[in-house]
Amino acid sequence: MIIRPKLIIATVALLAMSVSLAQTAVSDVEDSTEILKIAALEALISAPPERALPLVIKVLDAENTDEVKERALFVLSQIDLPEAQAKLLDVARSDDPELSSEAVRMIGIGGNAEALAGLQDLYSSGDEDLRAAVLEAYMIAGDVDAVHAIATNASDADEFQAAVEMLGVMGAVDRLQALSESSGFTEELIQALGIAGGDDVNATLMEIYRDAETDDIREAALEGMLISGYDEGVLQLYKESTNINEKRDLLQMLSIMDSDLMMEVIDAALAGGA
């Protein structure tokens, strides 16, 4: 018997979900019928896809609780058949906001390229919550191109910020830098760089801080260092500065970062040095 990696991952995920269910079975699931339905769905994860698919679709189309349908959506995301991905998209387009968002998330977990492509239209026509779910699905699937496209074509600042923050979470430093070339280093981009972190990002944040033409950009660069935990850079800026107000702000930032390096600055300040 060949054990597929995808099957192992799915089984581990379902076992974790089962533990959660067992701990809260009385409050979350009203009767034993629902418990058995969920157990049956979990068992389908190892069944042949052609046999599992019609049973999962039947559960989704029948009158069942959201708990049961959410488990069905997970199993559906693991079935590598076009019909399964099409059904996920159908549920994602439904009028049920909770199941719609869950279906979108499952598309991200499944990682099917065609299903992920189908999220583009859903994003364009969806409300704020559904758009957030689509961004999360792209993040889960590691689809940096899709998130970058959303940021590039954003129609307003909020949409741009949400996409940029997600790129930061995904560690897509190259895409963030590419966006900066077309729009400049906005506060959102700088903070997202901090989320991404890394030596290259830290060097970029230092450069942005030193070259900043406005206080807002300088503060954003400092916040980026806070997010990335780059206390060594803040200390270096403190040592370079000749402005007492700036030095005070940098000392306060080291304090906020709970940095061990802060003691070096405090000792020097109390001794009357820089």
C-alpha positions in Angstrom: 0.0 0.0 0.0 1.4 3.4 -1.0 0.8 6.2 1.5 0.5 9.5 -0.2 1.9 12.6 1.5 -1.3 14.6 0.8 -3.2 11.8 2.5 -0.9 12.0 5.6 -1.3 15.7 5.8 -5.1 15.6 5.5 -5.3 12.8 8.0 -3.3 14.7 10.6 -5.4 17.7 10.1 -8.6 15.7 10.5 -7.3 14.1 13.7 -6.6 17.5 15.2 -10.1 18.6 14.3 -11.5 15.4 15.9 -9.7 16.1 19.1 -11.3 19.6 19.2 -14.7 18.0 18.5 -14.3 15.4 21.2 -13.5 18.1 23.7 -16.6 20.2 22.9 -19.0 17.5 21.5 -21.8 18.3 23.9 -21.9 22.0 23.2 -21.0 22.0 19.5 -22.9 19.0 18.1 -26.4 18.5 19.2 -26.8 14.7 18.9 -25.0 11.5 18.1 -26.2 11.6 14.5 -24.1 14.7 13.8 -21.1 13.1 15.5 -21.4 10.0 13.3 -21.8 12.1 10.1 -18.6 13.9 10.9 -16.8 10.6 11.6 -18.1 9.2 8.3 -16.8 12.3 6.5 -13.4 12.0 8.1 -13.3 8.3 7.0 -13.9 9.4 3.4 -10.5 11.1 3.3 -8.9 7.6 2.5 -11.7 6.4 0.2 -11.3 6.4 -3.6 -12.0 9.9 -4.9 -14.7 8.7 -7.4 -16.6 7.1 -4.5 -16.1 9.8 -2.0 -17.1 12.8 -4.2 -20.8 12.0 -4.6 -21.2 11.3 -0.9 -19.6 14.6 0.1 -21.7 16.6 -2.4 -24.8 14.9 -1.1 -23.9 16.1 2.4 -23.4 19.7 1.2 -26.6 19.7 -0.7 -28.7 18.3 2.2 -30.0 20.0 5.3 -27.0 19.7 7.6 -25.4 21.8 10.3 -22.5 24.2 9.4 -20.2 22.0 11.5 -21.0 19.0 9.3 -20.8 21.0 6.0 -17.4 22.6 7.0 -16.0 19.1 7.5 -17.4 18.1 4.1 -15.7 21.1 2.5 -12.4 20.0 3.9 -12.8 16.5 2.5 -13.8 18.0 -0.8 -10.7 20.1 -0.9 -8.6 17.0 -0.7 -10.3 15.3 -3.7 -8.2 15.9 -6.8 -11.0 15.9 -9.3 -12.4 18.8 -11.4 -15.9 18.2 -10.1 -14.7 18.6 -6.5 -13.0 21.9 -7.3 -16.1 23.1 -9.2 -18.3 22.3 -6.2 -16.0 24.2 -3.9 -16.3 27.2 -6.1 -20.1 26.8 -6.2 -20.2 26.9 -2.4 -17.8 29.9 -2.4 -20.3 31.8 -4.6 -23.2 30.9 -2.4 -25.3 33.3 -0.3 -24.2 31.7 3.0 -21.4 34.0 4.1 -19.9 31.6 6.6 -19.8 28.6 4.3 -18.7 30.8 1.4 -15.7 32.0 3.3 -14.9 28.5 4.5 -15.1 27.1 1.0 -12.7 29.8 -0.2 -10.3 28.9 2.6 -10.5 25.2 1.6 -9.6 26.1 -1.9 -6.5 27.6 -0.5 -5.7 24.5 1.5 -6.4 22.3 -1.6 -4.1 24.4 -3.7 -5.7 23.4 -7.0 -4.6 25.9 -9.7 -7.9 26.1 -11.5 -9.9 26.6 -8.3 -7.5 29.3 -7.2 -7.9 31.0 -10.6 -11.6 31.0 -10.0 -11.2 33.1 -6.9 -10.3 36.1 -9.0 -13.8 36.8 -10.1 -15.1 36.0 -6.6 -12.7 38.6 -5.2 -13.8 41.3 -7.7 -17.5 40.8 -6.9 -17.2 40.0 -3.1 -17.7 42.1 0.0 -14.9 43.0 2.4 -15.1 39.7 4.3 -15.1 37.6 1.2 -12.1 39.5 -0.2 -10.3 38.9 3.1 -11.0 35.2 2.8 -9.7 35.2 -0.8 -6.5 36.9 0.3 -6.1 34.3 3.1 -6.7 31.5 0.6 -3.9 32.8 -1.6 -1.7 33.1 1.4 -2.4 29.5 2.4 -1.7 28.3 -1.2 1.4 30.5 -1.4 0.1 32.2 -4.5 2.2 35.4 -4.3 1.4 36.3 -7.9 -2.3 36.6 -7.2 -1.8 38.8 -4.1 0.7 41.0 -6.0 -1.8 41.4 -8.8 -4.5 42.6 -6.3 -2.1 45.1 -4.8 -1.1 46.4 -8.2 -4.7 46.8 -9.3 -6.1 48.0 -6.0 -8.9 50.6 -6.4 -8.4 52.2 -3.0 -6.0 52.6 -0.1 -7.7 50.0 2.1 -7.5 47.3 -0.6 -3.9 48.1 -1.3 -3.0 48.0 2.3 -4.7 44.6 2.8 -2.8 43.1 -0.1 0.5 44.6 0.9 0.1 43.3 4.5 -0.5 39.8 3.1 2.6 40.0 1.0 4.5 40.9 4.1 3.0 37.9 5.9 4.1 35.7 2.9 7.6 37.1 3.1 7.4 38.3 -0.5 10.1 41.0 -0.2 10.8 41.1 -3.9 7.2 41.9 -4.7 7.0 44.6 -2.0 10.2 46.2 -3.4 8.7 46.0 -6.9 5.6 47.8 -5.7 7.8 50.5 -4.1 9.3 51.1 -7.5 6.0 52.0 -9.0 4.3 53.7 -6.0 7.2 54.7 -3.8 7.7 53.6 -0.2 4.3 54.1 1.3 3.8 53.6 5.0 1.9 50.4 4.3 4.8 49.0 2.2 7.4 49.9 4.8 5.4 48.2 7.6 4.9 45.1 5.4 8.6 44.9 4.9 9.0 44.8 8.6 6.5 41.9 8.7 8.6 40.0 6.1 11.8 40.6 8.0 15.3 39.4 7.2 18.8 41.0 6.7 18.0 42.6 3.4 14.8 44.1 4.7 16.6 45.5 7.7 19.1 47.2 5.5 16.3 48.6 3.4 14.5 50.0 6.5 17.7 51.7 7.6 18.1 53.3 4.2 14.5 54.4 4.1 14.8 55.9 7.6 18.0 57.8 6.8 16.7 59.1 3.4 13.1 59.9 4.6 11.8 63.3 3.5 8.8 63.2 5.8 8.3 62.4 9.5 5.6 59.9 8.5 8.0 57.8 6.4 10.6 58.0 9.0 8.2 56.8 11.7 7.0 54.0 9.4 10.6 52.8 8.9 11.0 52.8 12.7 7.8 50.8 13.1 9.1 48.4 10.5 12.2 47.8 12.6 9.9 47.3 15.6 7.9 44.7 13.7 11.0 42.9 12.5 12.7 43.1 15.9 15.7 45.0 14.5 16.9 46.6 17.7 20.5 46.7 16.5 19.5 49.1 13.7 17.6 51.3 16.2 20.7 51.4 18.4 22.9 52.3 15.4 20.5 55.2 14.5 20.6 56.4 18.1 24.4 56.5 18.0 24.3 58.4 14.6 21.8 61.0 15.7 22.8 64.4 16.9 19.2 65.5 17.5 18.1 65.2 21.2 14.5 64.7 20.3 15.3 62.0 17.8 17.6 60.3 20.3 14.8 60.3 22.9 12.4 58.7 20.4 14.9 56.1 19.5 15.5 55.3 23.1 11.8 55.0 23.7 11.6 52.6 20.7 14.3 50.4 22.2 12.3 50.4 25.4 9.1 49.3 23.6 11.1 46.6 21.9 12.3 45.4 25.3 15.7 45.3 23.9 18.8 44.2 25.9 20.7 46.9 24.0 18.6 49.5 25.8 20.8 49.2 28.9 23.9 50.3 26.9 22.0 53.5 25.9 20.7 54.1 29.4 24.2 53.7 30.9 25.6 56.2 28.4 22.8 58.7 28.8 23.0 58.6 32.6 26.7 59.1 32.4 26.1 62.2 30.4 27.4 60.7 27.1 25.7 60.1 23.8 
